[in-house]
Amino acid sequence: YFYGRNFIVMEYVRGRTLTPKDLGALPDLLVRARYLEEVKIEHLELSRPWRNVLYNGERTYIIDYDSSQVKENPNNVTKVLSAFKLYELAREYKKGRDLRKVLSTLTKLLPSSSK
């Protein structure tokens, strides 16, 4: 990797920006959003993942951390779920922060071609 005064480049990521139709990317993105919560990082722009998430057809990459912050209780997962208009799942997650339950419910909701 390399760095400058205001940036760090860790790796080149081949992919495209996420779209609302990329439902198959959602489980992977939620796992990555949850990881950020576990390390107390809130990515303030995950409510618009179409601008801050790259997808290569297999995995997601959360990018652009310039407005991120360290926070005791970050809300990355609920932001992603809300961006995909999965408000009930977002509320459910917020209650108990049980990602396994959310992923299980999501698997049942997704069309088989998106999984």
QUIDA-V551092 format. One record per residue. N is the residue number from 0. RES is the residue in three letters. PHI is phi in degrees with one decimal (* if undefined). OMEGA is omega in radians with two decimals (* if undefined). Layout:
n:N res:RES phi:PHI omega:OMEGA
n:N res:RES phi:PHI omega:OMEGA
This chain:
n:0 res:TYR phi:* omega:3.05
n:1 res:PHE phi:-144.7 omega:-3.06
n:2 res:TYR phi:-149.8 omega:3.06
n:3 res:GLY phi:-138.1 omega:-3.10
n:4 res:ARG phi:-58.7 omega:-3.06
n:5 res:ASN phi:-120.0 omega:-3.12
n:6 res:PHE phi:-156.2 omega:3.00
n:7 res:ILE phi:-134.0 omega:3.05
n:8 res:VAL phi:-109.4 omega:-3.08
n:9 res:MET phi:-99.9 omega:3.12
n:10 res:GLU phi:-163.7 omega:3.04
n:11 res:TYR phi:-83.0 omega:-3.14
n:12 res:VAL phi:-114.4 omega:3.08
n:13 res:ARG phi:-89.0 omega:3.14
n:14 res:GLY phi:171.9 omega:3.14
n:15 res:ARG phi:-129.5 omega:3.12
n:16 res:THR phi:-68.9 omega:3.13
n:17 res:LEU phi:-66.2 omega:3.04
n:18 res:THR phi:-125.7 omega:3.11
n:19 res:PRO phi:-61.1 omega:3.13
n:20 res:LYS phi:-84.1 omega:-3.10
n:21 res:ASP phi:-82.7 omega:-3.10
n:22 res:LEU phi:-63.5 omega:3.12
n:23 res:GLY phi:-64.4 omega:3.13
n:24 res:ALA phi:-82.3 omega:-3.00
n:25 res:LEU phi:-60.3 omega:3.13
n:26 res:PRO phi:-57.5 omega:3.12
n:27 res:ASP phi:-63.3 omega:3.14
n:28 res:LEU phi:-63.0 omega:3.13
n:29 res:LEU phi:-64.7 omega:3.09
n:30 res:VAL phi:-62.8 omega:-3.14
n:31 res:ARG phi:-70.7 omega:3.08
n:32 res:ALA phi:-65.0 omega:3.12
n:33 res:ARG phi:-65.7 omega:3.10
n:34 res:TYR phi:-58.2 omega:3.10
n:35 res:LEU phi:-59.5 omega:3.09
n:36 res:GLU phi:-63.2 omega:-3.12
n:37 res:GLU phi:-62.4 omega:3.12
n:38 res:VAL phi:-97.5 omega:3.01
n:39 res:LYS phi:66.7 omega:3.07
n:40 res:ILE phi:-110.6 omega:3.04
n:41 res:GLU phi:-107.1 omega:3.07
n:42 res:HIS phi:-88.8 omega:-2.97
n:43 res:LEU phi:-73.2 omega:-3.09
n:44 res:GLU phi:-118.8 omega:3.11
n:45 res:LEU phi:-77.1 omega:3.02
n:46 res:SER phi:-72.6 omega:3.05
n:47 res:ARG phi:-128.1 omega:-3.06
n:48 res:PRO phi:-64.1 omega:3.14
n:49 res:TRP phi:-64.3 omega:-3.13
n:50 res:ARG phi:-107.1 omega:-2.98
n:51 res:ASN phi:-127.1 omega:3.10
n:52 res:VAL phi:-133.5 omega:3.02
n:53 res:LEU phi:-101.6 omega:-3.10
n:54 res:TYR phi:-137.6 omega:-3.13
n:55 res:ASN phi:-107.9 omega:-3.12
n:56 res:GLY phi:93.3 omega:3.13
n:57 res:GLU phi:-122.1 omega:-3.10
n:58 res:ARG phi:-141.6 omega:-3.13
n:59 res:THR phi:-107.4 omega:3.09
n:60 res:TYR phi:-133.3 omega:3.08
n:61 res:ILE phi:-84.0 omega:-3.07
n:62 res:ILE phi:-122.8 omega:2.99
n:63 res:ASP phi:63.2 omega:-3.09
n:64 res:TYR phi:-93.3 omega:-3.04
n:65 res:ASP phi:-63.7 omega:3.12
n:66 res:SER phi:-106.2 omega:3.11
n:67 res:SER phi:-76.6 omega:3.11
n:68 res:GLN phi:-148.6 omega:3.02
n:69 res:VAL phi:-79.2 omega:-3.08
n:70 res:LYS phi:-147.4 omega:-3.10
n:71 res:GLU phi:-61.3 omega:-3.13
n:72 res:ASN phi:-128.1 omega:-3.13
n:73 res:PRO phi:-68.0 omega:-3.08
n:74 res:ASN phi:-125.4 omega:-3.11
n:75 res:ASN phi:-68.3 omega:-3.09
n:76 res:VAL phi:-64.1 omega:-3.13
n:77 res:THR phi:-64.9 omega:3.10
n:78 res:LYS phi:-64.3 omega:3.13
n:79 res:VAL phi:-65.0 omega:3.14
n:80 res:LEU phi:-60.0 omega:3.13
n:81 res:SER phi:-66.1 omega:3.11
n:82 res:ALA phi:-60.6 omega:3.10
n:83 res:PHE phi:-88.5 omega:3.11
n:84 res:LYS phi:61.6 omega:3.08
n:85 res:LEU phi:-100.6 omega:-3.01
n:86 res:TYR phi:-63.9 omega:-3.13
n:87 res:GLU phi:-65.5 omega:3.07
n:88 res:LEU phi:-64.6 omega:3.10
n:89 res:ALA phi:-62.8 omega:3.11
n:90 res:ARG phi:-64.1 omega:3.13
n:91 res:GLU phi:-61.7 omega:3.13
n:92 res:TYR phi:-64.1 omega:-3.10
n:93 res:LYS phi:-61.4 omega:3.14
n:94 res:LYS phi:-64.8 omega:-3.02
n:95 res:GLY phi:-124.8 omega:-3.13
n:96 res:ARG phi:52.1 omega:3.14
n:97 res:ASP phi:-99.0 omega:-3.08
n:98 res:LEU phi:-67.0 omega:3.13
n:99 res:ARG phi:-58.9 omega:3.13
n:100 res:LYS phi:-65.1 omega:3.12
n:101 res:VAL phi:-62.6 omega:-3.14
n:102 res:LEU phi:-64.6 omega:3.10
n:103 res:SER phi:-63.5 omega:3.11
n:104 res:THR phi:-64.1 omega:-3.12
n:105 res:LEU phi:-61.5 omega:3.13
n:106 res:THR phi:-58.7 omega:3.12
n:107 res:LYS phi:-72.2 omega:-3.10
n:108 res:LEU phi:-82.3 omega:-3.05
n:109 res:LEU phi:-72.2 omega:3.01
n:110 res:PRO phi:-61.3 omega:-3.07
n:111 res:SER phi:-59.7 omega:3.12
n:112 res:SER phi:-72.4 omega:-3.12
n:113 res:SER phi:-91.0 omega:-3.03
n:114 res:LYS phi:-79.1 omega:*
